[in-house]
């Protein structure tokens, strides 16, 4: 599940990814006996990690717009 979120994070926006996948994944997580709060924390962290990775790297564009001195390669 985390690998799926990591790959999707490279290609999609965070909110769209969560809205599309959580209704499918959440009942499985509950049936397996995991805590829903920790599931949410792990999903948010994994999605943000995916948003850093190429090919899109949306977080990189946000950082570049906030800090002008930092280059994209950094």
KASUL-V448784 format. One record per helix or strand of 2 or more residues. SS is the DSSP state (H for helix, E for strand). FROM is the first residue (numbers start at 1). TO is the last residue. If there is no record, write none. Layout:
# KASUL-V448784
SS;FROM;TO
SS;FROM;TO
This chain:
# KASUL-V448784
H;2;11
H;14;32
H;36;52
H;58;66
